[in-house]
Amino acid sequence: MKSISIFWFRRDLRLEDNTALNKALAQNSNVLPLFIFDDQIVLDLPNDDARISFIYKNLQKIDGRLKEYGSSLLCLKGDPLHVWKELLKEHHIKNVYVNKDYEPYARQRDEQVEHLLKEHNVAFFSFKDQVIHEEHEVLKNDGTPYTVFTPYKNKWLSVYHPQKPSPLVAPQNLRQETERFPSIAEFGFTESKIIVRDYNLAIVEDYHEKRDFPDVDATSYLSPHLRFGTVSIRTIIKELNDRNKTFLSELIWREFFMQILFHFPDVVTHNFKRKYDGITWLNNDEHFAKWCQGKTGYPMVDAGMRQLNTSGYMHNRVRMITAGFLCKHLLIDWRWGEAYFAKKLLDFELASNNGNWQWAAGTGCDAAPYFRVFNPIEQLKKFDNKGVYVKKWIPELNTLDYPNPIVEHKFARKRALETYKIGIEA
């Protein structure tokens, strides 16, 4: 049996500028590209989840490209450890190449797979790919991680060197064997009606001026593409070419939250600032349901939630408003909101979702102070003063069918401040 090396696609669904794929092809012949729909993840999602459809379509594209080189993508579904056990029975595997994933589950999965491979004398190689700087590359002078964004960003920029994206190398070293690519139904999925839009960097020229106005739609739609790696972070920064430092800051925030999650994995289930553990959340189920449905009586909140439910997107400014409203006005635990966003957002990424929710709740690293409570009425006047955005998503606005506010702002603000203060002192 001829030996093979395997490149395992995960959050890097592209052939160009793919670090581990290029390493595999440069160092081996007969490289088999592999993707595994991970049951540990997909079984918790609806069959028509838009993210699964997006992944599937990109895998189809990759398979089509590989067939141009006389190769193909092996696409499987199951528990990764079980899948690898079967692959070891079926093939003589020499090396396995992956790009690193920094989330707690992914790290645990990769450790288990690496241990299994080593038991079979298979080498396991992992590479930095989805970030410019990984967890130990931007640290304080004493070697500890940053927990405040601005000094992290300054250090990030000080150690940054432009990295040239690399094309696909040595495609002749791909395994020269083609297989039929399975249909989406064969994996037990159905195609979603929600479409992931192509990203658009043309907006960056005046991003800093327009980014807070949801009616303008000055959105790049880049985040799902970075999340699933259909484009590399190196390619994006090269395309930016210093055009907008505000946009670059958003990309640095992404890496800041990733290193927070790596160094402080407890943030997944706990407040980063443990002094907030004493907060008594009301966690009213009826209020939470109305927030989810976009029926709170506050147009900016409701428009955002309806945009999310319909499209899988929500404008960044509106994310701050809806999250702050849930935690401060309704006194519902940020973990409830975080879990709901995780179900719905096309660009869901654990580190950013967790970091931003804790920021909104005031419990996280570098968080907004707990006494900052956004007034959703004033936010509407400031960022959608003609009502273009809210009218788009709330057709019954200004009719008797639109609900009265679920809670009065002044009362809710006072209650939140008192609750937080008591919680901190507890």
C-alpha positions in Angstrom: 0.0 0.0 0.0 1.4 3.4 -1.0 1.8 5.8 1.9 -0.1 9.1 2.0 0.1 12.3 3.9 -3.1 14.0 4.9 -4.0 17.7 5.0 -7.0 18.2 7.3 -9.2 21.2 6.4 -10.9 22.9 9.4 -11.2 26.7 9.6 -9.2 27.2 6.5 -11.5 26.5 3.5 -9.3 27.7 0.7 -6.4 26.5 -1.4 -4.5 29.8 -1.7 -2.3 31.0 1.1 -3.1 28.0 3.3 0.0 27.5 5.5 -0.4 23.8 6.5 -1.6 22.7 3.0 1.5 24.3 1.4 3.8 22.7 4.0 2.2 19.3 3.3 2.6 19.7 -0.5 6.2 21.1 -0.2 7.3 18.2 2.0 5.4 15.2 0.7 4.0 13.6 -2.4 0.6 11.8 -2.5 -1.2 14.4 -0.2 -4.8 13.6 0.5 -7.0 16.7 1.4 -9.6 15.8 4.0 -12.6 17.5 5.7 -14.7 16.1 8.5 -18.1 17.3 9.4 -17.6 17.1 13.2 -20.6 15.4 14.9 -19.6 17.1 18.2 -20.5 20.4 16.5 -23.1 19.7 13.8 -25.4 17.5 15.8 -26.3 20.5 17.9 -27.3 22.5 14.9 -30.5 22.4 12.7 -30.1 20.4 9.5 -30.6 23.6 7.4 -28.1 25.7 9.4 -26.8 28.4 7.1 -23.2 27.9 8.3 -23.3 24.2 7.3 -24.6 25.2 3.8 -21.8 27.8 3.5 -19.2 25.2 4.5 -20.6 22.7 2.1 -20.6 25.1 -0.9 -17.0 26.0 -0.2 -16.0 22.4 0.1 -17.7 21.8 -3.3 -15.6 24.6 -4.8 -12.4 23.2 -3.3 -13.2 19.7 -4.7 -13.8 21.2 -8.1 -10.5 23.0 -8.0 -8.7 19.9 -6.8 -10.2 17.9 -9.7 -8.5 20.3 -12.1 -5.2 19.0 -10.6 -6.3 15.3 -10.9 -7.1 15.1 -7.2 -10.2 15.5 -5.0 -11.4 16.2 -1.5 -12.3 13.3 0.9 -15.3 14.6 2.8 -16.5 12.6 5.8 -18.8 13.0 8.8 -18.6 11.7 12.3 -16.7 12.0 15.6 -13.2 13.0 14.5 -11.4 10.5 16.7 -13.5 7.7 15.3 -13.0 8.9 11.8 -9.2 9.0 12.3 -9.3 5.4 13.7 -11.0 4.3 10.5 -8.6 6.2 8.2 -5.7 4.5 10.0 -7.2 1.1 9.1 -7.7 2.0 5.5 -4.5 3.9 4.6 -0.8 3.8 5.3 -0.6 7.4 6.7 2.8 8.9 7.0 2.1 12.5 8.1 -0.9 14.7 9.1 -0.9 18.5 8.6 -3.3 21.0 10.2 -3.6 24.7 10.9 -4.0 25.5 14.6 -7.3 26.1 16.2 -7.2 27.9 19.6 -10.7 27.2 21.0 -10.9 24.9 24.0 -12.9 22.1 22.3 -10.6 22.2 19.2 -7.5 22.1 21.3 -8.8 19.1 23.2 -9.8 17.4 19.9 -6.4 17.9 18.3 -4.6 16.6 21.4 -6.6 13.4 21.2 -6.1 13.0 17.5 -2.3 13.7 17.8 -2.0 11.1 20.6 -3.9 8.5 18.5 -1.6 9.3 15.5 1.5 9.0 17.5 0.4 5.6 18.8 0.5 4.6 15.1 3.8 6.3 14.4 2.2 9.0 12.3 3.7 12.5 12.6 1.3 15.4 13.4 2.3 18.9 12.3 0.4 22.1 13.1 0.9 25.6 11.9 -0.2 29.2 12.7 -2.6 30.3 10.0 -5.8 32.0 11.0 -4.1 34.8 12.9 -1.2 37.2 12.4 0.0 36.9 16.0 -0.9 33.8 18.1 -1.2 33.4 21.8 2.4 33.8 22.9 3.5 36.3 20.3 2.0 39.5 21.8 2.7 39.5 25.6 3.6 42.1 28.2 7.3 42.5 29.0 6.9 40.2 32.0 5.5 37.5 29.7 1.9 37.7 30.9 -1.0 38.2 28.5 -2.6 41.6 28.0 -6.2 42.0 29.3 -6.7 45.6 28.0 -7.1 46.2 24.3 -5.2 49.4 23.7 -1.8 48.3 25.0 -2.3 44.9 23.3 -3.0 46.7 20.0 0.0 48.9 20.4 2.3 45.9 21.0 0.6 44.0 18.1 1.4 46.8 15.7 4.9 47.2 17.0 5.8 43.5 16.3 3.8 43.3 13.0 5.7 42.7 9.8 3.8 42.5 6.5 3.4 38.9 5.4 3.1 38.1 1.7 0.3 35.7 0.9 1.5 32.6 -0.9 -0.2 30.8 -3.8 -0.8 27.0 -3.8 2.6 25.3 -4.0 3.4 22.0 -5.7 -0.2 20.9 -6.7 1.5 17.9 -8.5 2.0 16.4 -5.1 -1.7 16.1 -4.4 -2.9 12.5 -4.4 -3.8 11.7 -8.0 -7.2 10.1 -7.4 -10.6 11.5 -7.8 -13.7 10.6 -5.8 -17.4 11.5 -6.2 -18.2 14.4 -3.9 -21.3 13.5 -1.7 -24.5 15.6 -2.0 -25.5 17.7 1.0 -28.4 15.3 1.7 -26.0 12.4 2.0 -24.6 14.1 5.1 -28.1 14.6 6.5 -28.2 18.3 5.8 -30.6 20.5 3.8 -29.6 23.7 2.0 -30.4 26.9 4.0 -32.3 29.8 2.5 -29.9 32.2 4.2 -27.0 33.2 2.0 -23.6 34.2 3.2 -22.7 37.3 1.2 -19.3 37.8 -0.5 -17.1 40.1 1.4 -16.5 43.7 0.2 -13.4 45.7 1.2 -14.4 48.7 -1.0 -16.2 50.1 2.1 -13.0 50.6 4.1 -12.2 53.9 2.5 -14.7 55.7 4.8 -15.4 52.9 7.2 -14.5 55.1 10.2 -17.1 57.6 9.2 -20.0 55.3 8.3 -19.5 52.2 10.5 -22.0 53.2 13.2 -25.0 53.8 10.9 -26.9 50.6 10.2 -29.0 52.2 7.5 -25.9 52.9 5.4 -24.8 49.3 5.2 -21.1 50.2 5.3 -20.4 46.6 6.3 -17.6 44.4 4.8 -19.4 41.1 5.4 -15.9 39.8 6.0 -16.4 38.0 9.3 -17.9 34.7 8.2 -15.1 34.4 5.6 -12.5 34.9 8.3 -14.3 32.6 10.6 -14.3 29.7 8.1 -11.1 30.7 6.4 -12.4 31.2 2.8 -9.8 34.0 2.7 -6.6 34.3 4.7 -6.0 37.1 7.2 -2.8 37.9 5.4 -4.6 38.4 2.1 -7.1 40.7 3.8 -4.4 42.9 5.5 -2.5 43.1 2.2 -5.7 44.2 0.4 -6.3 46.8 3.1 -2.9 48.3 2.4 -3.1 50.8 5.2 -6.3 52.3 3.9 -8.2 52.4 7.1 -6.7 52.0 10.6 -10.2 51.8 12.2 -10.9 48.7 10.1 -7.5 47.2 11.0 -8.3 47.7 14.7 -11.4 45.5 14.3 -9.2 42.7 13.0 -6.8 43.2 16.0 -9.8 43.0 18.4 -10.5 39.6 16.9 -7.0 38.4 17.8 -7.2 40.1 21.2 -10.3 38.1 22.2 -8.7 34.9 20.8 -5.7 35.2 23.1 -8.0 36.1 26.0 -9.9 32.8 25.4 -6.7 30.9 25.1 -5.1 32.2 28.3 -8.4 32.4 30.3 -10.6 29.5 29.1 -12.9 29.9 32.1 -14.4 32.9 30.4 -16.6 30.5 28.4 -18.8 29.9 31.4 -17.6 32.6 33.9 -17.3 36.3 34.2 -13.8 37.4 33.3 -14.0 39.8 36.3 -15.1 37.5 39.1 -16.2 40.4 41.3 -19.4 40.4 39.1 -20.3 36.9 40.1 -22.6 38.3 42.8 -25.0 39.9 40.3 -28.6 38.6 40.7 -29.9 38.3 37.2 -33.7 38.3 36.8 -33.7 35.9 33.9 -37.3 36.4 33.0 -38.3 33.8 30.4 -41.0 35.9 28.9 -38.8 39.0 28.5 -36.1 36.9 27.0 -38.5 35.4 24.4 -39.6 38.9 23.4 -36.0 40.0 23.1 -35.3 37.0 20.9 -38.3 37.7 18.7 -37.6 41.5 18.4 -40.8 42.5 20.3 -39.4 44.6 23.1 -41.0 47.9 22.0 -37.7 49.5 21.4 -37.2 49.8 17.7 -33.4 49.7 17.5 -33.3 46.6 19.6 -36.2 44.9 17.7 -34.8 45.7 14.3 -31.5 44.2 15.2 -33.0 41.0 16.5 -35.2 40.6 13.4 -32.3 41.3 11.1 -30.4 38.5 13.0 -33.3 36.1 12.9 -33.9 36.6 9.2 -30.4 37.0 7.8 -27.8 35.7 10.3 -26.3 39.1 10.4 -26.6 42.1 12.7 -24.9 45.5 12.3 -22.0 46.0 14.8 -23.5 49.1 16.5 -26.8 47.3 16.9 -25.1 44.3 18.4 -23.9 46.6 21.2 -27.3 48.0 21.7 -29.2 44.7 21.7 -26.7 43.1 24.0 -26.5 46.0 26.4 -30.3 46.1 26.5 -30.6 42.4 27.4 -28.1 42.6 30.3 -28.8 46.1 31.7 -32.5 46.8 30.9 -33.8 43.3 31.3 -31.2 42.0 33.8 -30.8 38.8 31.9 -27.5 36.9 32.2 -25.2 37.6 29.3 -24.7 33.9 28.8 -28.3 33.6 27.6 -27.7 36.2 24.9 -24.4 34.8 24.0 -25.9 31.4 23.4 -28.7 32.8 21.3 -26.2 34.7 19.1 -24.1 31.6 18.8 -27.2 29.8 17.3 -28.0 32.6 14.8 -24.8 34.5 13.8 -23.2 33.4 10.5 -19.9 34.7 11.8 -20.2 33.1 15.2 -16.8 32.7 16.7 -16.5 31.7 20.4 -13.8 34.2 21.3 -15.3 37.3 19.8 -18.9 36.4 20.8 -17.9 35.8 24.4 -15.6 38.8 24.6 -18.2 41.2 23.1 -21.0 39.9 25.3 -18.9 40.3 28.4 -17.9 43.8 27.2 -21.6 44.7 26.9 -22.4 43.2 30.3 -19.5 45.0 31.9 -18.1 41.8 33.3 -15.3 41.2 30.8 -11.7 42.2 30.2 -11.5 45.8 29.0 -15.3 46.0 29.5 -17.5 49.0 29.3 -18.1 50.3 32.9 -21.2 48.7 34.4 -22.7 52.1 34.9 -22.7 52.8 31.2 -26.3 52.0 30.1 -27.1 52.8 26.5 -30.5 54.5 26.0 -31.9 52.7 23.0 -34.2 55.7 22.2 -31.2 58.1 22.0 -29.2 55.5 20.1 -32.0 55.4 17.5 -31.9 59.2 17.2 -28.2 59.3 16.9 -27.6 56.4 14.5 -30.9 56.0 12.5 -32.5 59.4 12.9 -34.7 58.9 9.8 -35.8 55.5 10.8 -34.6 53.8 7.6 -33.1 50.8 9.3 -35.8 50.2 11.8 -38.6 50.6 9.2 -36.9 48.0 7.0 -37.1 45.4 9.7 -40.3 46.4 11.5 -43.1 46.8 9.0 -45.7 47.3 11.8 -43.7 50.2 13.4 -46.0 53.2 14.3 -49.1 51.0 14.2 -51.2 49.5 17.0 -49.6 46.1 16.2 -46.2 47.3 17.5 -45.8 46.6 21.3 -45.3 49.2 24.0 -41.8 49.2 25.6 -41.3 46.1 27.7 -39.7 48.2 30.4 -39.3 51.9 31.0 -35.7 53.2 30.4 -35.2 55.3 33.5 -36.6 52.6 35.8 -34.5 49.9 34.1 -31.3 52.0 34.3 -31.8 52.7 38.0 -32.5 49.0 38.7 -29.5 47.9 36.8 -27.1 50.2 38.6 -28.5 49.2 42.0 -28.3 45.5 41.1 -24.7 45.7 39.8 -23.6 47.7 42.8 -25.2 45.2 45.2 -23.7 42.3 43.2 -20.2 43.8 43.4 -20.4 44.4 47.1 -21.8 41.0 47.8 
